[in-house]
Amino acid sequence: MANHVIHISEAEATSNFSALLARVRVGAEIVIESGKLPVAVIHSPVPPRRSISECIALLPEDSTATIDADFAKDA
């Protein structure tokens, strides 16, 4: 989820794209518009999600980690 949504024109987006990406890197979402119509949205990628079995497979062999009965309740 973006911290801040910025609406800009196509011309503004092309004039300084590196500055646009700098804003995205710090959490902004950029909506590029033609007139009042959105043309594109630029935002940070969603981090990949791992299954519990993938997480367990990443543990070192000597790990003492356990999954308790209330594990699914953790948020």
Secondary structure, 3 states (H helix, E strand, C coil): CCCEEEEEEHHHHHHCHHHHHHHHHCCEEEEEEECCEEEEEECCCCCCCCCHHHHHHHCCCCCCCCCCCCHHHCC
